[in-house]
Amino acid sequence: MIDSTSQSKDTLPNLFRKSAKVPFETTILLVKNFACGAPIEDTANVAGVSLRTTRDTFRQLRPRLLRPAFSRWHPDDKTFIGQAAKDQHDANWQVLRAALGQCHDNKTCWRNYRDSKRVTRLCRSCPISAAYDDAEFIDNAIRIVDHVRAFYSHLGWSTEHDQTNPSQLIYERLIHANVIRKAQEATRKVSEGHFDFEDDSDMSVRTMYGALVADLIAEPL
């Protein structure tokens, strides 16, 4: 997590936002911590803004990760989800995305399994097992949902009441989780759980942050 910048507070116009409501230095901190995959509450505390402002900024930044500039951090074609998502307009991918979205949207199912109220991971009304028969395929799909849930649990970001399209939500969250994971894995570690933000190698967190900066300068929030 990043807790400071090199700029003097409020000395520069906010290049990342059309509105000047949030100062430039604060916006830099929010963007850096988004790139680092830092929890929302921790980010809000170091930036000195509300949880709502932090969540809203993260929500505005997330769809940008779908853009070609971030494709190097997207799921590899050799992975299960990469194979499935090769063609965004493919009917099979649309079916899978809808099933993943419905599964991800069923928070009661996940809580019951997490709290040991159900022994098996699949519930009787699982939309994934209803759409597919292959056990390995179903298991891989469930792992995707669980991966996304684990990442968003780390962020402290659960419900998104204004997102009414489960299929789009799971896709944005999946890409978000994958981009952050790949960037973290490619970044030099300075201590357990901490990344060296000075590492500017091709796939690092800093490089991904740089891509975000370029995107924000071209198209502010």
C-alpha positions in Angstrom: 0.0 0.0 0.0 1.2 3.5 -0.8 0.8 6.1 1.9 2.5 9.2 0.4 3.4 11.0 -2.8 6.3 13.3 -3.7 4.1 16.2 -4.6 3.3 19.1 -2.2 -0.4 19.0 -1.4 -2.7 20.8 -3.8 0.1 22.5 -5.7 -1.0 21.0 -9.1 -4.3 20.9 -10.9 -6.0 17.5 -10.8 -5.1 16.0 -14.2 -6.9 12.8 -13.4 -10.4 14.2 -12.7 -12.7 16.6 -14.5 -14.0 17.7 -11.1 -11.7 19.3 -8.6 -13.6 17.9 -5.6 -10.8 15.5 -4.7 -7.2 17.1 -4.7 -4.6 15.8 -7.2 -2.3 14.4 -4.5 -5.2 12.5 -3.0 -6.3 11.1 -6.4 -2.7 9.9 -7.0 -2.9 8.0 -3.7 -6.2 6.4 -4.6 -5.0 5.4 -8.1 -1.7 4.0 -6.7 -3.5 1.9 -4.1 -6.0 0.7 -6.6 -3.0 -0.5 -8.7 -1.5 -2.2 -5.6 -4.7 -4.0 -4.8 -4.8 -2.3 -1.3 -8.0 -2.7 0.8 -10.5 0.1 0.5 -10.5 1.0 4.2 -6.7 1.2 4.4 -6.7 3.3 1.3 -9.4 5.7 2.6 -7.4 6.1 5.8 -4.1 7.0 4.2 -5.7 9.2 1.6 -7.9 11.0 4.2 -11.1 10.5 2.3 -14.3 8.6 3.0 -14.9 4.9 2.2 -17.6 6.0 -0.3 -15.1 8.3 -2.2 -12.5 5.5 -2.2 -15.1 2.9 -3.4 -16.4 5.2 -6.1 -12.9 5.9 -7.4 -12.1 2.2 -7.5 -15.4 1.6 -9.3 -14.6 4.3 -11.9 -11.1 2.9 -12.4 -12.1 -0.8 -12.7 -13.7 -0.7 -16.2 -10.5 0.8 -17.7 -8.7 -2.4 -17.0 -10.8 -4.0 -19.7 -9.1 -1.8 -22.3 -6.4 -3.0 -24.7 -3.7 -1.1 -22.8 -4.1 -3.6 -20.0 -4.3 -6.8 -22.1 -0.9 -8.0 -21.0 -2.4 -8.5 -17.5 -5.6 -10.2 -18.8 -6.1 -14.0 -18.4 -3.7 -16.0 -20.5 -5.2 -17.9 -23.5 -3.9 -21.1 -22.0 -6.0 -20.7 -18.8 -9.5 -22.0 -18.5 -11.0 -18.5 -18.4 -8.7 -17.2 -21.1 -9.8 -20.0 -23.4 -13.5 -19.3 -22.6 -13.2 -15.5 -23.1 -11.2 -15.5 -26.4 -14.2 -14.3 -28.3 -16.4 -11.9 -26.3 -19.2 -12.4 -28.7 -19.1 -16.2 -28.7 -22.4 -17.8 -27.6 -20.6 -20.3 -25.4 -18.8 -17.6 -23.5 -22.0 -15.6 -23.0 -23.6 -18.7 -21.5 -20.7 -19.2 -19.1 -20.5 -15.6 -18.2 -24.2 -15.5 -17.3 -23.8 -18.7 -15.2 -20.8 -17.2 -13.4 -22.7 -14.0 -12.8 -25.6 -15.8 -11.3 -23.4 -17.9 -9.1 -21.4 -14.9 -7.9 -24.6 -13.0 -7.2 -25.8 -15.7 -4.9 -24.1 -14.6 -1.7 -26.2 -16.8 0.6 -24.9 -19.9 -1.2 -21.3 -18.9 -0.6 -21.9 -17.9 3.1 -23.6 -21.3 3.8 -20.6 -23.2 2.5 -18.1 -20.9 4.2 -19.9 -21.2 7.5 -20.1 -25.1 7.1 -23.8 -25.1 6.8 -23.4 -27.1 3.6 -20.8 -29.8 3.0 -20.5 -29.6 -0.7 -19.4 -26.4 -2.6 -22.2 -26.8 -5.2 -25.7 -25.9 -4.0 -28.8 -27.6 -5.4 -29.7 -24.6 -7.5 -26.2 -24.0 -8.9 -26.5 -22.2 -12.3 -23.2 -23.5 -13.4 -24.0 -27.2 -12.9 -27.4 -26.5 -14.4 -25.7 -25.3 -17.6 -22.9 -27.8 -17.8 -22.3 -31.5 -17.2 -18.5 -31.8 -17.2 -17.3 -32.1 -13.6 -13.9 -30.6 -14.3 -15.4 -27.7 -16.2 -17.8 -27.0 -13.3 -15.0 -27.1 -10.8 -12.9 -24.7 -12.8 -15.8 -22.3 -13.2 -16.5 -22.4 -9.4 -12.8 -21.7 -8.7 -13.1 -18.5 -10.8 -16.1 -17.3 -8.7 -14.2 -18.2 -5.5 -11.1 -16.4 -6.7 -13.1 -13.2 -7.4 -14.8 -13.5 -4.0 -11.5 -13.9 -2.1 -10.0 -10.9 -3.9 -13.0 -8.7 -3.2 -13.1 -9.9 0.4 -9.5 -8.7 0.7 -10.5 -5.3 -0.7 -13.4 -5.1 1.8 -15.8 -4.5 -1.1 -18.9 -6.7 -1.1 -22.2 -5.6 -2.5 -22.6 -3.2 -5.4 -26.2 -2.1 -5.2 -26.0 0.0 -8.3 -24.8 -2.9 -10.5 -27.8 -4.7 -11.8 -26.1 -6.9 -14.5 -24.5 -9.9 -12.7 -22.9 -11.0 -16.0 -21.1 -7.7 -16.4 -20.2 -7.4 -12.8 -18.5 -10.8 -12.6 -16.6 -10.0 -15.8 -15.3 -6.7 -14.5 -14.4 -8.2 -11.1 -12.7 -11.1 -12.7 -10.5 -8.9 -15.0 -9.8 -6.6 -12.0 -8.7 -9.6 -9.8 -6.6 -11.0 -12.6 -4.8 -7.8 -13.5 -3.9 -7.1 -9.9 -2.7 -10.7 -9.3 -0.5 -10.8 -12.4 1.0 -7.4 -11.6 1.7 -8.4 -8.0 3.3 -11.7 -9.1 5.6 -9.9 -11.5 6.7 -7.3 -8.9 9.8 -7.6 -6.7 8.9 -8.1 -3.0 10.6 -6.0 -0.3 8.9 -7.9 2.6 6.1 -10.3 3.2 3.0 -9.0 1.5 4.7 -5.7 0.4 5.7 -4.9 -3.2 8.6 -2.7 -4.4 6.8 0.2 -6.2 10.2 1.1 -7.7 10.2 -2.1 -9.8 9.4 -0.9 -13.3 9.7 -4.2 -15.1 7.3 -5.0 -17.9 4.5 -6.6 -15.9 5.0 -4.9 -12.5 2.5 -3.0 -10.4 4.4 0.3 -11.2 4.1 -0.4 -14.9 0.4 -1.1 -14.6 0.0 2.1 -12.6 1.8 3.9 -15.4 -0.7 2.5 -17.9 -3.5 3.8 -15.6 -1.9 7.3 -15.4 -1.6 7.5 -19.2 -5.3 6.4 -19.5 -6.4 9.0 -17.0 -4.5 11.8 -18.6 -6.1 10.9 -22.0 -9.5 10.5 -20.4 -9.9 11.9 -16.8 -12.5 10.5 -14.4 
